[in-house]
């Protein structure tokens, strides 16, 4: 029942959600009538009332949603003498979520009646203001089909809304990183593919006017359908170059523009586009040099931003953070429109669910100004390439949205409720607005590598989801959307779909997938030979050599010599490089950083847990050959293999580093044996995926951006052969003296065994806040029944990723230690972050708060 006088219940998105509930009930055999008065319903009927927070219908229920935007309540109660179920929203979007929650529960439950007669109210509010999904048009071969499929859009946008995403971003012009060597340029410089601007004779070659007009019609349809569901529609315009460089094979060129008309044309084209599509609520711009516009072109961007102003609407300006500087920010703010900046979360990958404590050293500025298109981002602003940089000032006049790029996982199924909830908590970091995720399969077919047959990558046609490629990832979307909205959501939020998909195997399937899904984010955090997803794809890893750095590899942005042991973690503050850890072992002074051997053990444990639960799921599922279970089984098995491969390779690399420093033959023999064990894990991956996935899974034109797992085996064999050849030759002169064979043997045993981190109980009460310019006193209480640490150090820093961490030794007293962050340091616009490193008499250290066993917490404290 809906009150037509209630503006929230009668809003178009609310009415869409009412229809979703009606369809869900009808699908379960209910006879449904939609009425506007209570007396229209039979007293024996179940009555669901859709109402806004201030509706008279909710007045006497006693439970209403919080006053937050998008908050909801689902309340069993009475209207008069009548039992009803009230779906209440603080606004239209909140009501949409309440109604689709009931619809979802009815559709997924074995018995739908409990969903209509809950025993207690459900009250929820969003943890993140922005919960967004980006879908990239990267290939005219693979993407035109879904772009022009209206039924696809109805189903896809309905899925996003039901899982509580509130923004959808369609990205155009992200197919290349620069306007050179182009082949597939459809929508690359997007305006001429969508509009004909009066006063300019600008067009894309090989594009009929009728097709351009259909593109605009589809964009209007997509944005209208998003708005009808309560989704904000964001349009990504990532390229503003109109001249191609060294691109004789480009399928479309741009005619009719000059350097003098480029800015006015872009302004007027954008204004026209926003007027033609009135439900575009925001525009995302790539401001840095990859857009084809030189960094520091402030007049150009002022002109483009003015196109948003000329639309006559309140259109959000969202700017990609790389190369961002204050004049550009001021130009956007000067429009009077809402402004957001979107930095990358964990570079172009996905790390553990916290904001990295440090960026890699080679992202730090080395010069004041770069050259060419990249004057800022290769100069003083280089630290904004792969993190939040210096954006998180307390006095900022823009919002911050963290964008998760698609480097770590693209093809394989992902789904871990614990990590998803932790990401949900992390995205409001220091007042940030929320998160935007690249959807699964992002960048498929990029750089002209698209192939006929769709994006899903399956060679086995029986595994292709009947409703389209996104259907494979329904569970992934569910976890991201629901847990970005409410990280403390009840497990039933996601478990209903698992029961529908896997029946009695649901519990084991959930644990198998969750454990497998932690492996690649962990490896990405601990080992990142390239921050660019173009070059580093751990899901289909190009082997980086342990021995010979001259072997072919795509990792251009990693220090030389380019060997596995020299690679920086993506968080070098909390994780140790292989070579550094080997040095620490030989000096018997092991830092508190998480070691490669600890990471190896975590990955191997996750793999083992996943394998055990996948086996249980296979024994319980009704039909092992059902496509949904086969897709799960294959993708979990691949991630199990990756966990074992990377775990063994980490151990082999540490063993090789010990040999390289000591010339100990036993260390080399174990390194070879362990590397061969890693190879066997990769062989298993290749066998699993042959015939399941196509032989050429394409995410770019480079040899390292496409192919199959079986293609990667030759490089692994080459590196093992180099290690064996070195072992057969004369032993090098030891680089470290005074290390006995017995000492090396003990270290080898430790590297091959299960690491044990020293952890002793301490207590710390974090201050609620700090006052700028005043010292911040911090203390640790030490447990009286344990051996006290030899030393305790405080690490602290502003939330500014270009700044170094400061370290100070804490003063030890009986049962406690104390220190103060000085007032001159707190006199800043930035919040503070800090953690403690404790050391014992044996030379080993540990961190507090550090990472808990689930690896899902923030391992440092933040003060605002």
C-alpha positions, 0 to 999 in steps of 0.5 A, a space after each residue: 500500500 502507498 499513500 499517494 499524498 506521501 511525496 517519498 512513497 509517490 516518487 518515481 524511484 519508490 514506485 519502481 521499487 514497489 513494482 520490484 516487490 510486486 514482481 518478487 511476490 508474484 514470482 513466489 505465487 502470491 496474488 498481489 494488489 497495489 492499493 492506496 487505502 488500507 480499507 481496500 485490502 482484505 483483512 486476511 491479506 499480508 499488507 506491506 506499507 511503503 511510506 516516508 519517514 514523516 508520513 502519517 502512517 508511520 506516526 504511531 509505529 514508534 520506530 522510524 529510520 534515523 534522520 540520515 539520507 538514505 536511511 531505512 526501517 522495516 518495521 512490523 507493526 499495526 495501523 489501527 487494528 491491522 497487522 502491517 509491515 512498514 517499509 520506511 525511508 528517510 527519503 526516496 532512496 531509503 524507501 527504495 532500499 527498504 522495499 528491495 530488501 523485502 523483495 530480495 528476502 522473498 525471492 531468496 528464502 526457502 519460505 517467503 513468509 518470514 520475510 513478510 512477518 519479521 520478528 523485529 525491526 530492521 533499521 539501517 543507515 549508510 556508512 558511506 555517502 558515495 557507493 559507486 560502480 564504474 563500467 568502462 567502454 573500452 572496446 567497440 568489438 566487445 562493448 557496443 553490444 551491451 551499450 546498445 542493449 536496453 534490456 541489459 541496462 534495465 537488469 544491470 541498473 536494477 541489480 546495482 540499486 537493489 544492492 544499495 549502490 547509489 551511483 553509476 559511472 559510465 566511463 568513456 575515453 579510458 581505453 588508452 593512457 595517451 593519444 598515441 598508437 591508437 587503434 580502437 578510438 570509439 568514444 575515446 574523445 567522446 563528444 563527436 560520438 554523441 552530439 553535433 554542436 551548432 557552430 562547429 563542424 566537428 565530427 568523428 570519421 567513419 561514424 554515420 550521423 544516425 549512429 551518433 544520434 543513436 549513441 546520444 539516445 542510448 546515453 539518455 536512456 541509460 541515465 534516465 533508467 538510472 534516475 528512475 531507480 534512484 541512482 545518480 548517473 555519472 559520465 566519465 570523460 577521460 580524454 580531451 585530446 582530439 589529435 592522434 599520434 603515430 596512429 595510422 590504424 585508428 578506426 576513427 579520427 576527429 576532424 574540424 578542431 584546432 588548438 584555438 577551438 578545442 576549449 570552446 568546443 569542449 565547453 559547448 559540447 559538454 553543455 549541450 550533452 548535459 542539456 540533452 541528458 538531464 539525468 546526468 548528475 555528475 561528470 568525471 574528468 581525467 585532468 592529468 596528461 593522459 587526458 591529452 591536455 598538458 598539465 597546468 592548462 588552467 584556462 582550458 579546464 576553466 572553460 570545460 568546467 564552465 560547460 557544466 555551469 552552462 547546463 543550468 543544473 547542479 552538476 557535480 565535477 569529479 576530478 581524477 587525482 593524479 597530478 592534481 594541484 591547487 589552481 585546478 581545484 580552485 578552478 573547479 570550486 570557482 564554478 560554485 558546483 559540488 566538487 569531488 576528487 577521486 584518488 586511487 586506493 592502493 595504486 591501480 590494484 586492490 590491497 588489504 582493506 586499509 589505506 596504505 601507510 606509505 607509498 612506494 619510494 619511487 612515487 615520491 617527488 624527485 624534481 619540482 617540474 616534469 616535462 611535456 604533458 606531465 609537468 605536475 605528475 612527474 614533478 612535485 605532484 608525483 605522490 598523487 599518482 597512486 594514493 590520496 597524497 595530500 588531499 585529506 586536509 581538515 579544511 578542504 572544500 571538496 569531497 574525496 572518493 576513493 577509487 579501486 582500480 582493476 589491477 589485482 583481479 579482473 576475471 576470477 570471482 571475488 567474494 569475502 564478506 570480512 574484507 568487504 565490510 572492512 573496505 566499507 569501514 575504510 572508505 570514510 577515512 578522515 571524512 572521505 565520502 566513500 568509494 567507487 569500484 571498477 566493475 569486474 572485467 574492467 578493461 577487457 578488450 582494452 587498447 584494441 585487443 577486443 575479440 568477438 564473442 563477448 567479455 566473459 573469457 570462457 572457452 566453455 560455452 556452458 559456463 557463460 552466464 545466461 543473462 550476460 557477463 555481469 551475472 557471474 559476479 552477482 555475489 561480488 556486487 552484493 557484498 560490495 554494495 551492501 557492505 559499503 552501505 552497512 559494514 555491520 550488516 547481518 550475514 543473512 544479507 549475503 547468505 540467502 543468495 549463496 543458499 539459492 546458488 549452492 543449496 546445502 553447500 552454501 556454508 562451505 562455498 562461502 568460506 572457500 570463496 572468502 579465503 581464496 579472495 584474500 590471497 591476491 589483495 595480500 600479495 598485492 600489498 606485500 609485493 608490487 613490481 608495478 603500480 600500473 595495472 597495465 604492467 602488473 596483473 597478479 591474477 595472470 602473473 608474468 613471472 619476475 625473475 629471482 635470479 637474472 634481471 635481464 629476463 623479459 618482464 614488463 615491470 618498468 616502474 620498479 627499482 633496478 636490478 629488477 629482481 623479485 627480491 628487490 621489489 617494494 611492497 605497495 605498503 613499504 612502511 609495514 611490509 618488508 622486501 625479500 632482500 631486506 628481510 634476508 639481511 635482517 635475519 643474518 643480522 639477528 635484528 628483525 624489524 616489526 614489518 611483516 616479512 615475506 615468510 609471514 605473508 607466504 604462510 598467510 597465503 598458504 593458510 588461506 589456500 588450504 582453508 579454501 581447498 578444504 571448504 571447496 572439497 566440502 562444498 563439492 561433496 554437499 552440492 546437489 549438482 557439481 556440474 551446475 554452471 554456477 558451481 563450476 564457475 565457483 570451483 574453477 575460480 577458487 581453485 585458481 586462487 588456491 593455486 596462486 596462493 601456493 605459488 606465491 607462497 612458495 616463491 616468496 620462500 624460495 626468494 628468501 632462501 636464494 637471498 640467504 645463499 647470495 649472501 652466505 654461499 651456503 649450498 644447503 640454502 640454494 638446494 632448498 631454494 631450488 626445491 621450493 621454487 620447483 614446488 611453486 612451479 607445480 602449483 602453476 602447472 595445476 593452474 594451467 591445467 585447470 584453466 585450459 579449455 575453461 578460459 579462452 587461450 587469449 584473455 585480452 586486457 591490452 595489446 602487450 604480451 603481458 596484458 593478454 594470454 593464458 596461464 599456460 603462457 606464463 610457465 616458460 618464464 618460470 622454467 627459465 628462472 628455475 634453470 638460471 637458479 640451477 645453473 648458478 648452483 652448478 657453478 662456483 660458489 660466490 664469495 660470501 657477502 656476509 662474514 661470520 655466519 656459520 653453516 649451523 646458523 644458516 641451517 637454522 635460518 633455512 629451517 625458519 624460512 621453510 617453517 611456520 613463522 611465529 611473530 612475537 606479540 605481547 599484550 599492551 593497552 593503549 587508549 587513543 585520544 578522542 581528538 587533538 587540538 591543533 598546535 598542542 602536544 598529544 600525549 600517548 602512552 602504552 600500558 604493559 602487561 605485568 605478567 609478561 616480559 617487558 619489551 626492551 624498547 618501544 618506538 612511536 611512529 607518527 605522521 600527518 595523513 600526507 603520503 609525501 611526508 616521511 614517518 617520524 620515529 621517537 623512542 618512548 620513555 619506559 617506566 614501571 609497567 608503562 611508557 610515554 611520549 608526546 607528539 610535539 605541538 609544532 607538529 600538530 600545528 597542521 591542517 592534517 589529521 595524525 596517524 601513528 602506531 608503535 613498534 616494540 622490540 624484545 631482547 632477542 632482536 625481534 620486533 612487533 607492531 601495535 595495533 598491527 594486523 589481526 588474524 583476519 588482516 581486515 583491520 586498520 593497523 594504525 591509529 588516526 587522530 582528527 
